[in-house]
Amino acid sequence: MTQAEPQFSLRLAQTPEDVRAAARLRYRVFVEELGGDGALVDHDARLERDRFDPFFDHLILVDDARDPALGDPVIGVYRLMRRDQAKHAGQFYSEDEYDLSILLESGRPLLELGRSCLHPDYRGGAALMHLWQGLAAYVEEHGIEILFGVASFHGTDIAPLAAPLSLLHHRHLAPPELRVRARPAQYQSMDLMPEADIDRAAAMRQVPALIKGYLRMGGRVGEGAFIDHAFNTTDVCLVMDTRHINEKMRALYTKARG
């Protein structure tokens, strides 16, 4: 069956069905593809969710031209949590993995990003740029200054990840005023190889596309990785100060305003 040319629309989830559609896409990506699991994952209904979902805004990307026979029209999602929403939730999601004190004590407007994913049919194309334009518009609307959130490498075996983690540590470590640190219980040093021993091109090929995208726009990583056995991932915390964004992110803001 031939898929029609995508016709993208972007919105915050407005209804319970919107949120369920996001959870179905997350199940396909995080559970079926990546082998994740969790206490509130509903395998019968094929929904990936957790206790934080009611407190997040869910940014959803819809392909209005998608043939219903191919599945849900929701083909991209982002979870977004501001500081005021985190107060209602009791904490930011990332606080289970990272000590965020340095960000929380800054007093600056914060936005946590999470559960970003795209349907496999839409990877490597324009869909991710549409999601980022929606994110830029949200940041602009709410006066956000610092964006952060965990992003993942697949798997929990550190040996094959030594080169990319070390590259992130040596070349993309956040400045001290933004440098969150992985919690001790599952802390994994990212300084696993001397910088001189890293094949930078090969290491960067191992870095997931989402992380590479953040780095290209000026994002940096916190201190240490976190081993998430339940989700079968090795997580890093990305931090981005909107005062120091590069031209690629500025272009997204310009398009979002337009």
Backbone as numpy.savetxt, mean C-alpha at the origin, in Angstrom:
# Nx Ny Nz CAx CAy CAz Cx Cy Cz
-12.95 -14.59 -24.66 -13.80 -13.39 -24.66 -12.92 -12.15 -24.66
-13.21 -11.22 -25.54 -12.40 -10.01 -25.65 -12.91 -8.96 -24.68
-11.99 -8.39 -23.92 -12.35 -7.35 -22.97 -12.42 -6.02 -23.68
-13.50 -5.25 -23.42 -13.65 -3.93 -24.01 -12.60 -2.98 -23.46
-12.37 -1.89 -24.18 -11.46 -0.86 -23.69 -11.96 -0.35 -22.34
-11.09 -0.31 -21.31 -11.55 0.10 -19.98 -12.10 1.52 -19.97
-13.13 1.71 -19.16 -13.67 3.04 -18.89 -13.66 3.22 -17.38
-12.64 3.91 -16.88 -12.40 3.96 -15.45 -13.21 5.07 -14.78
-13.71 4.75 -13.61 -14.27 5.76 -12.71 -13.76 5.45 -11.31
-13.67 6.49 -10.50 -13.02 6.38 -9.19 -13.92 7.02 -8.16
-14.09 6.36 -7.03 -14.91 6.94 -5.97 -14.55 6.30 -4.64
-14.95 6.96 -3.56 -14.91 6.32 -2.25 -16.11 5.41 -2.11
-15.91 4.26 -1.48 -17.02 3.33 -1.27 -18.13 4.04 -0.50
-19.35 3.90 -1.00 -20.50 4.57 -0.41 -21.49 3.61 0.24
-21.44 2.37 -0.14 -22.43 1.39 0.32 -21.74 0.14 0.85
-22.45 -0.67 1.62 -21.87 -1.95 2.05 -21.44 -2.82 0.87
-22.17 -2.77 -0.23 -21.80 -3.58 -1.39 -20.50 -3.09 -2.01
-20.26 -1.76 -2.00 -18.97 -1.24 -2.45 -17.83 -1.85 -1.63
-18.01 -1.87 -0.31 -16.97 -2.39 0.57 -16.79 -3.89 0.35
-17.89 -4.61 0.13 -17.79 -6.05 -0.14 -17.06 -6.30 -1.46
-17.32 -5.47 -2.46 -16.62 -5.63 -3.74 -15.12 -5.43 -3.56
-14.76 -4.44 -2.73 -13.33 -4.24 -2.43 -12.76 -5.45 -1.72
-13.52 -6.00 -0.77 -13.06 -7.17 -0.02 -12.93 -8.40 -0.92
-13.78 -8.51 -1.94 -13.66 -9.63 -2.88 -12.38 -9.53 -3.70
-12.08 -8.31 -4.15 -10.84 -8.14 -4.91 -9.63 -8.41 -4.02
-9.66 -7.93 -2.79 -8.57 -8.19 -1.86 -8.40 -9.68 -1.61
-9.50 -10.42 -1.54 -9.41 -11.87 -1.35 -8.69 -12.51 -2.53
-9.06 -12.10 -3.72 -8.42 -12.68 -4.91 -6.92 -12.44 -4.89
-6.52 -11.23 -4.51 -5.10 -10.88 -4.58 -4.34 -11.39 -3.36
-4.81 -11.02 -2.17 -4.02 -11.28 -0.97 -4.15 -12.71 -0.44
-5.28 -13.34 -0.68 -5.48 -14.71 -0.19 -5.16 -15.72 -1.29
-5.83 -15.60 -2.43 -5.64 -16.60 -3.49 -4.26 -16.49 -4.14
-3.82 -15.28 -4.44 -2.53 -15.12 -5.12 -1.36 -15.24 -4.15
-1.47 -14.58 -3.00 -0.32 -14.43 -2.12 -0.35 -15.35 -0.91
-1.45 -16.07 -0.70 -1.49 -17.04 0.39 -1.73 -16.47 1.76
-2.28 -15.26 1.84 -2.55 -14.65 3.13 -3.78 -15.22 3.81
-3.93 -14.88 5.08 -5.09 -15.32 5.86 -5.25 -14.36 7.03
-6.32 -14.51 7.77 -6.56 -13.67 8.92 -7.81 -14.11 9.64
-7.98 -13.62 10.87 -9.08 -14.09 11.72 -10.44 -13.79 11.11
-10.58 -12.68 10.40 -11.88 -12.29 9.86 -12.01 -12.56 8.37
-11.04 -13.23 7.77 -11.16 -13.60 6.36 -12.29 -14.63 6.22
-13.21 -14.35 5.28 -14.35 -15.23 5.05 -14.08 -16.03 3.77
-13.62 -17.27 3.95 -13.27 -18.08 2.78 -14.51 -18.54 2.02
-15.61 -18.74 2.72 -16.83 -19.18 2.03 -17.36 -18.08 1.10
-17.38 -16.85 1.61 -17.86 -15.72 0.80 -16.75 -15.08 -0.02
-15.51 -15.54 0.19 -14.34 -15.02 -0.54 -14.17 -13.52 -0.29
-14.10 -13.16 1.00 -13.92 -11.77 1.41 -12.69 -11.67 2.29
-11.77 -10.77 1.95 -10.61 -10.49 2.81 -10.91 -9.21 3.57
-10.99 -9.32 4.88 -11.33 -8.16 5.69 -10.72 -8.32 7.08
-10.72 -7.20 7.82 -10.22 -7.22 9.19 -10.99 -6.21 10.02
-10.62 -6.10 11.28 -11.39 -5.25 12.19 -11.29 -3.77 11.87
-10.29 -3.39 11.07 -10.10 -1.97 10.76 -10.97 -1.48 9.61
-11.53 -2.37 8.83 -12.27 -1.96 7.64 -13.35 -0.92 7.90
-14.14 -1.02 8.99 -15.19 -0.02 9.20 -14.66 1.40 9.42
-13.39 1.54 9.74 -12.83 2.85 10.07 -12.09 3.50 8.90
-11.80 2.74 7.87 -11.08 3.25 6.71 -12.05 3.85 5.69
-11.56 4.81 4.90 -12.18 5.12 3.62 -11.63 4.14 2.60
-12.50 3.63 1.74 -12.09 2.66 0.72 -12.20 3.33 -0.64
-11.06 3.61 -1.24 -11.02 4.18 -2.58 -11.10 3.04 -3.58
-12.11 3.07 -4.45 -12.30 1.97 -5.39 -12.24 2.48 -6.82
-11.56 1.70 -7.65 -11.45 1.99 -9.07 -12.33 0.99 -9.81
-13.23 1.53 -10.63 -14.23 0.72 -11.33 -13.98 0.80 -12.83
-14.05 -0.34 -13.49 -14.07 -0.36 -14.96 -15.53 -0.51 -15.39
-16.12 0.60 -15.79 -17.54 0.60 -16.14 -17.82 -0.18 -17.42
-16.78 -0.49 -18.19 -16.96 -1.25 -19.43 -16.70 -2.74 -19.25
-16.40 -3.17 -18.05 -16.03 -4.58 -17.82 -17.25 -5.48 -18.04
-17.05 -6.54 -18.79 -18.10 -7.52 -19.05 -18.45 -8.23 -17.74
-19.72 -8.23 -17.31 -20.09 -8.91 -16.06 -19.66 -10.37 -16.02
-19.53 -10.99 -17.18 -19.10 -12.39 -17.20 -17.67 -12.56 -16.72
-16.90 -11.46 -16.72 -15.51 -11.52 -16.29 -15.35 -11.24 -14.80
-16.47 -10.88 -14.13 -16.38 -10.63 -12.69 -16.74 -9.21 -12.32
-16.46 -8.87 -11.06 -16.78 -7.55 -10.52 -16.16 -6.44 -11.34
-16.86 -5.31 -11.46 -16.26 -4.14 -12.13 -15.25 -3.41 -11.26
-15.24 -3.68 -9.93 -14.23 -3.05 -9.06 -12.91 -3.76 -9.30
-11.94 -3.02 -9.86 -10.69 -3.66 -10.27 -9.46 -3.07 -9.55
-9.68 -2.12 -8.67 -8.58 -1.56 -7.90 -9.09 -0.98 -6.59
-8.30 -1.10 -5.52 -8.72 -0.58 -4.22 -7.52 0.00 -3.47
-7.84 0.91 -2.57 -6.90 1.47 -1.60 -7.68 1.67 -0.31
-7.05 1.39 0.83 -7.63 1.78 2.12 -6.91 3.02 2.62
-7.68 4.00 3.09 -7.13 5.28 3.51 -7.64 5.60 4.91
-6.71 5.91 5.83 -7.10 6.25 7.20 -6.38 7.50 7.67
-7.17 8.52 8.02 -6.63 9.75 8.59 -6.47 9.60 10.10
-5.82 10.60 10.70 -5.58 10.55 12.14 -6.89 10.50 12.93
-7.91 11.27 12.51 -9.18 11.27 13.24 -9.87 9.91 13.16
-9.74 9.23 12.03 -10.32 7.89 11.91 -9.57 6.89 12.77
-8.24 7.05 12.85 -7.44 6.15 13.67 -7.83 6.26 15.15
-8.20 7.46 15.58 -8.63 7.62 16.97 -9.87 6.78 17.24
-10.80 6.74 16.30 -12.00 5.92 16.48 -11.65 4.43 16.45
-10.67 4.06 15.64 -10.26 2.66 15.55 -9.41 2.23 16.75
-8.86 3.20 17.47 -7.98 2.89 18.59 -6.51 2.96 18.24
-6.19 2.93 16.94 -4.82 2.99 16.47 -4.83 2.97 14.95
-3.69 3.25 14.35 -3.50 2.97 12.94 -3.23 1.48 12.76
-3.62 0.94 11.62 -3.36 -0.47 11.32 -1.88 -0.79 11.45
-1.02 0.09 10.92 0.42 -0.18 10.87 1.06 -0.24 12.25
0.37 0.27 13.27 0.97 0.28 14.61 1.17 -1.12 15.17
0.48 -2.12 14.62 0.75 -3.49 15.05 2.13 -3.94 14.60
2.67 -3.33 13.55 3.95 -3.75 12.98 5.07 -2.75 13.22
4.73 -1.47 13.31 5.76 -0.42 13.39 5.44 0.55 14.52
6.49 1.01 15.18 6.38 2.08 16.16 6.28 3.39 15.39
5.10 4.00 15.43 4.84 5.22 14.67 4.99 6.48 15.50
5.58 6.37 16.69 5.62 7.50 17.61 6.17 8.76 16.96
7.19 8.62 16.14 7.83 9.80 15.57 6.89 10.54 14.63
5.97 9.82 14.00 4.96 10.47 13.16 3.82 11.02 14.00
3.36 10.24 14.96 2.24 10.66 15.79 2.56 11.91 16.58
3.82 12.02 17.03 4.22 13.16 17.84 4.56 14.39 17.01
4.57 14.25 15.69 4.90 15.39 14.83 3.78 16.42 14.80
2.55 15.98 15.09 1.41 16.88 15.02 0.95 17.19 13.61
1.58 16.61 12.61 1.25 16.91 11.23 0.11 15.99 10.74
-0.68 16.44 9.78 -1.77 15.61 9.25 -1.23 14.35 8.57
-1.73 13.20 9.01 -1.23 11.91 8.55 -2.30 11.18 7.74
-1.84 10.35 6.82 -2.73 9.45 6.09 -2.05 8.10 5.93
-2.72 7.06 6.45 -2.21 5.70 6.28 -2.81 5.08 5.02
-1.94 4.46 4.23 -2.34 3.76 3.02 -2.22 2.26 3.25
-3.14 1.50 2.70 -3.03 0.06 2.86 -3.91 -0.71 1.91
-3.67 -2.02 1.86 -4.45 -2.97 1.06 -4.61 -2.52 -0.39
-3.58 -1.87 -0.91 -3.63 -1.46 -2.31 -3.46 -2.68 -3.21
-4.35 -2.84 -4.16 -4.20 -3.95 -5.11 -5.00 -3.67 -6.37
-4.57 -4.34 -7.43 -5.24 -4.28 -8.72 -5.57 -5.70 -9.18
-6.68 -5.82 -9.87 -7.01 -7.08 -10.53 -5.89 -7.42 -11.52
-5.51 -8.69 -11.63 -4.39 -9.04 -12.52 -4.55 -8.58 -13.96
-5.79 -8.47 -14.44 -6.01 -8.05 -15.83 -5.62 -6.60 -16.08
-5.40 -5.83 -15.01 -5.20 -4.38 -15.15 -3.83 -3.92 -14.67
-2.95 -4.86 -14.41 -1.62 -4.48 -13.94 -0.73 -4.09 -15.12
0.17 -3.15 -14.87 1.09 -2.72 -15.91 0.50 -1.73 -16.88
-0.69 -1.21 -16.58 -1.32 -0.24 -17.47 -1.68 1.04 -16.75
-2.78 1.64 -17.17 -3.16 2.96 -16.67 -3.90 2.90 -15.34
-4.32 1.71 -14.92 -5.17 1.61 -13.73 -4.48 2.15 -12.48
-3.21 1.79 -12.29 -2.50 2.25 -11.10 -2.39 3.76 -11.09
-2.16 4.37 -12.25 -2.08 5.83 -12.31 -3.42 6.46 -11.93
-4.52 5.85 -12.33 -5.83 6.37 -11.93 -6.00 6.30 -10.41
-5.58 5.19 -9.81 -5.66 5.09 -8.35 -4.84 6.17 -7.69
-3.63 6.41 -8.19 -2.77 7.41 -7.58 -3.32 8.82 -7.77
-3.97 9.07 -8.88 -4.60 10.38 -9.06 -5.72 10.57 -8.05
-6.48 9.51 -7.79 -7.50 9.59 -6.76 -6.90 9.81 -5.39
-5.79 9.15 -5.11 -5.09 9.35 -3.85 -4.61 10.79 -3.73
-4.05 11.34 -4.81 -3.57 12.73 -4.78 -4.71 13.69 -4.50
-5.88 13.45 -5.09 -7.03 14.31 -4.84 -7.47 14.24 -3.38
-7.43 13.04 -2.80 -7.81 12.86 -1.40 -6.83 13.59 -0.49
-5.55 13.47 -0.78 -4.52 14.16 0.00 -4.74 15.66 -0.05
-5.03 16.17 -1.23 -5.27 17.60 -1.40 -6.50 18.05 -0.61
-7.57 17.28 -0.70 -8.82 17.65 -0.04 -8.67 17.71 1.47
-7.89 16.81 2.04 -7.79 16.71 3.50 -6.54 17.36 4.07
-5.76 18.02 3.23 -4.58 18.72 3.73 -3.54 17.80 4.33
-3.38 16.62 3.78 -2.44 15.63 4.31 -1.01 16.07 4.03
-0.12 15.86 5.02 1.29 16.20 4.85 2.20 14.98 4.83
1.82 13.92 5.54 2.65 12.71 5.58 1.78 11.50 5.24
2.23 10.75 4.25 1.59 9.48 3.89 2.50 8.34 4.34
1.89 7.26 4.80 2.69 6.11 5.23 1.84 4.85 5.14
2.50 3.73 5.18 1.79 2.46 5.20 2.73 1.32 4.88
2.32 0.12 5.27 3.16 -1.05 4.99 2.91 -1.53 3.56
3.97 -1.98 2.93 3.91 -2.62 1.61 4.75 -3.88 1.70
4.44 -4.84 0.85 4.92 -6.20 1.11 5.72 -6.82 -0.02
6.71 -7.61 0.40 7.33 -8.61 -0.44 6.63 -9.94 -0.15
6.42 -10.73 -1.17 5.79 -12.04 -0.99 6.77 -12.99 -0.30
6.27 -13.70 0.71 7.06 -14.71 1.38 7.74 -14.20 2.64
8.16 -15.14 3.49 8.80 -14.81 4.76 10.21 -15.36 4.87
10.72 -15.95 3.80 12.11 -16.42 3.77 12.99 -15.23 3.39
13.84 -14.81 4.32 14.62 -13.59 4.12 15.78 -13.79 3.16
16.32 -14.98 3.07 17.52 -15.18 2.24 17.37 -14.66 0.82
16.29 -15.00 0.09 16.18 -14.49 -1.27 15.84 -13.00 -1.35
15.50 -12.40 -0.21 15.17 -10.97 -0.19 16.32 -10.11 0.32
17.46 -10.72 0.59 18.57 -9.98 1.19 19.00 -8.80 0.33
19.10 -9.00 -0.97 19.58 -7.92 -1.84 18.59 -6.77 -1.93
17.30 -7.01 -2.24 16.40 -5.86 -2.32 16.18 -5.16 -0.99
16.12 -5.91 0.12 15.97 -5.25 1.42 17.19 -4.40 1.74
18.37 -4.92 1.46 19.59 -4.16 1.72 19.66 -2.92 0.84
19.22 -3.04 -0.41 19.19 -1.87 -1.29 18.28 -0.79 -0.73
17.11 -1.18 -0.25 16.21 -0.20 0.35 16.85 0.46 1.57
17.52 -0.35 2.39 18.17 0.20 3.59 19.25 1.20 3.23
20.10 0.86 2.29 21.25 1.71 1.98 20.88 2.94 1.15
19.88 2.81 0.27 19.62 3.88 -0.69 18.33 4.65 -0.44
17.42 4.10 0.36 16.10 4.71 0.46 15.60 4.81 1.90
16.50 4.83 2.87 16.11 4.92 4.28 15.55 6.32 4.57
14.46 6.36 5.32 13.83 7.63 5.66 14.75 8.47 6.54
14.63 9.79 6.47 15.41 10.65 7.37 14.96 10.43 8.81
15.81 10.79 9.78 15.50 10.50 11.18 14.13 11.00 11.63
13.69 12.15 11.14 12.42 12.72 11.59 11.20 11.96 11.06
11.41 11.03 10.13 10.31 10.22 9.58 10.56 8.73 9.75
11.61 8.35 10.45 12.07 6.96 10.45 11.35 6.13 11.50
10.22 5.57 11.12 9.52 4.62 11.98 10.36 3.34 12.07
10.07 2.52 13.06 10.88 1.32 13.29 9.98 0.11 13.50
10.34 -1.02 12.90 9.57 -2.25 13.05 9.54 -2.69 14.51
8.41 -3.25 14.93 8.26 -3.73 16.30 9.25 -4.87 16.57
9.73 -4.96 17.81 10.78 -5.94 18.13 10.38 -7.39 17.88
9.11 -7.75 18.11 8.74 -9.16 18.08 9.03 -9.82 16.73
8.80 -9.10 15.64 9.04 -9.67 14.31 10.01 -8.80 13.52
10.88 -8.07 14.23 11.83 -7.17 13.57 12.84 -7.97 12.74
13.07 -7.50 11.53 14.07 -8.09 10.66 14.96 -6.97 10.13
16.24 -7.02 10.45 17.17 -6.04 9.91 17.14 -6.09 8.39
17.22 -4.92 7.78 17.31 -4.83 6.32 18.75 -4.61 5.86
19.64 -4.42 6.80 21.07 -4.23 6.49 21.73 -5.60 6.44
21.48 -6.32 5.35 21.90 -7.72 5.24 23.11 -7.92 4.35
23.44 -6.92 3.55 24.58 -7.00 2.63 25.24 -5.63 2.56
26.57 -5.58 2.43 27.22 -4.29 2.17 26.71 -3.73 0.84
26.57 -2.42 0.79 26.05 -1.81 -0.43 26.91 -2.16 -1.64
28.21 -2.25 -1.45 29.11 -2.53 -2.57 28.88 -3.91 -3.18
28.28 -4.82 -2.42 28.07 -6.18 -2.91 26.73 -6.37 -3.62
25.91 -5.33 -3.66 24.57 -5.45 -4.22 24.59 -5.18 -5.72
24.02 -6.08 -6.48 23.74 -5.82 -7.90 22.45 -5.00 -7.93
22.60 -3.69 -8.06 21.45 -2.80 -7.88 20.34 -3.09 -8.88
20.69 -3.33 -10.12 19.66 -3.58 -11.13 18.89 -4.86 -10.82
19.61 -5.91 -10.46 18.96 -7.18 -10.14 18.11 -7.06 -8.88
18.64 -6.34 -7.88 17.89 -6.17 -6.64 16.61 -5.39 -6.87
16.68 -4.34 -7.69 15.49 -3.53 -7.93 14.43 -4.31 -8.70
14.85 -5.26 -9.50 13.86 -6.09 -10.20 13.05 -6.94 -9.23
13.60 -7.20 -8.05 12.87 -7.97 -7.04 11.92 -7.12 -6.21
12.05 -5.81 -6.31 11.19 -4.92 -5.52 9.81 -4.86 -6.16
8.74 -5.11 -5.39 7.40 -5.07 -5.96 7.08 -3.73 -6.61
6.22 -3.77 -7.62 5.92 -2.57 -8.41 5.38 -1.44 -7.55
4.53 -1.75 -6.57 3.96 -0.70 -5.73 5.05 0.03 -4.97
6.00 -0.72 -4.39 7.09 -0.09 -3.65 7.94 0.75 -4.59
8.24 0.23 -5.77 9.02 1.02 -6.73 8.30 2.31 -7.09
6.99 2.24 -7.23 6.24 3.45 -7.54 6.37 4.50 -6.46
6.27 4.08 -5.19 6.44 5.03 -4.09 7.84 5.63 -4.09
8.84 4.80 -4.33 10.21 5.30 -4.33 10.41 6.33 -5.43
9.84 6.08 -6.60 10.00 7.02 -7.72 9.39 8.37 -7.40
8.39 8.38 -6.53 7.72 9.64 -6.19 8.30 10.28 -4.93
9.37 9.73 -4.41 10.03 10.34 -3.27 9.81 9.63 -1.96
9.18 8.47 -1.96 8.96 7.74 -0.73 10.25 7.15 -0.17
10.25 6.90 1.14 11.39 6.31 1.83 10.88 5.20 2.75
11.79 4.36 3.23 11.39 3.23 4.07 11.84 3.45 5.51
11.07 2.86 6.43 11.43 2.89 7.83 12.56 1.93 8.15
12.91 1.89 9.43 14.01 1.04 9.90 13.50 -0.37 10.16
14.05 -1.33 9.44 13.70 -2.73 9.65 12.45 -3.17 8.90
12.42 -4.44 8.57 11.24 -5.06 7.98 10.49 -5.82 9.07
9.24 -6.17 8.78 8.40 -6.90 9.72 7.95 -8.19 9.04
8.17 -9.32 9.69 7.80 -10.62 9.13 6.36 -10.92 9.53
5.47 -10.93 8.56 4.04 -11.18 8.79 3.72 -12.61 8.35
3.80 -13.55 9.30 3.60 -14.95 8.97 2.15 -15.23 8.57
1.19 -14.55 9.20 -0.22 -14.80 8.88 -0.52 -14.44 7.43
0.10 -13.37 6.96 -0.17 -12.92 5.59 0.87 -13.41 4.60
1.86 -14.16 5.10 2.91 -14.73 4.24 3.66 -13.64 3.48
4.02 -12.57 4.21 4.72 -11.46 3.59 5.85 -10.95 4.49
6.77 -10.26 3.87 7.78 -9.48 4.57 7.47 -8.02 4.26
7.14 -7.27 5.31 6.62 -5.92 5.13 7.68 -4.86 5.39
7.61 -3.79 4.62 8.39 -2.59 4.90 7.40 -1.45 5.05
7.80 -0.41 5.76 6.92 0.74 5.96 7.42 1.89 5.10
6.59 2.32 4.16 6.90 3.46 3.30 6.39 4.74 3.95
7.18 5.80 3.85 6.80 7.10 4.38 7.09 8.15 3.31
6.13 9.06 3.12 6.31 10.11 2.12 5.87 11.45 2.71
6.77 12.43 2.68 6.49 13.79 3.13 6.08 14.60 1.91
4.83 15.09 1.91 4.36 15.80 0.72 5.10 17.11 0.47
5.82 17.61 1.46 6.62 18.83 1.24 7.83 18.54 0.38
8.21 17.27 0.29 9.42 16.91 -0.44 9.13 15.97 -1.61
7.89 16.01 -2.09 7.55 15.14 -3.21 8.29 15.57 -4.46
8.51 14.62 -5.34 9.21 14.94 -6.58 8.23 15.32 -7.68
8.74 15.54 -8.86 7.91 16.06 -9.95 6.84 15.06 -10.40
7.09 13.77 -10.26 6.07 12.80 -10.66 4.83 12.93 -9.79
5.05 13.09 -8.48 3.90 13.27 -7.61 3.24 14.62 -7.84
4.03 15.64 -8.09 3.44 16.95 -8.39 2.54 16.88 -9.62
2.95 16.10 -10.61 2.12 15.95 -11.81 0.79 15.29 -11.46
0.81 14.33 -10.53 -0.44 13.71 -10.11 -1.35 14.72 -9.42
-0.77 15.58 -8.57 -1.56 16.61 -7.91 -2.19 17.54 -8.93
-1.41 17.92 -9.94 -1.92 18.83 -10.96 -3.11 18.20 -11.69
-3.00 16.92 -12.05 -4.10 16.24 -12.72 -5.30 16.10 -11.79
-5.03 15.84 -10.51 -6.13 15.68 -9.55 -6.90 16.98 -9.41
-6.19 18.11 -9.40 -6.87 19.41 -9.30 -7.67 19.72 -10.55
-7.12 19.28 -11.71 -7.76 19.60 -12.98 -9.06 18.87 -13.18
